[in-house]
Amino acid sequence: MTRTVLAIDDSSTIRQMLAMTLGSAGHRVLQAEDGLEGYALATTEHVDVVITDLTMPVMDGLDFVRMYRTHPSSQGVPILLLSTESSDRFKRQAKDAGATGWITKPFRQDQLLAVVGRLVGA
């Protein structure tokens, strides 16, 4: 079954890596450059999981998570933060905002696929 993953990151390279990795596993990947663009996609398209960067212009990852979690379409949708930040303080903020988990950049492709697979029941 094809699952839709929304990848939000201001780095086109990271978005391409996510799209290539997840696409090769059969997932449909939507891409956004910042949290505001990601929010527009997340609330108008069906998504099964969201992967978002923490630090981005316009709207950062934490603000995206907080805003998206107020929308009814976010119910049951796992959100992973993908960031170079790995401190417990940031992880706690992400969890408090409504994020499901955290992956540190640079990510390993097998790790990303395993986590997404667990989250979408694949």
Secondary structure, 3 states (H helix, E strand, C coil): CCCEEEEECCCHHHHHHHHHHHHHCCCEEEEECCHHHHHHHHCCCCCCEEEEECCCCCCCHHHHHHHHCCCHHHCCCCEEEEECCCCHHHHHHHHHHCCCEEEECCCCHHHHHHHHHHHHCC
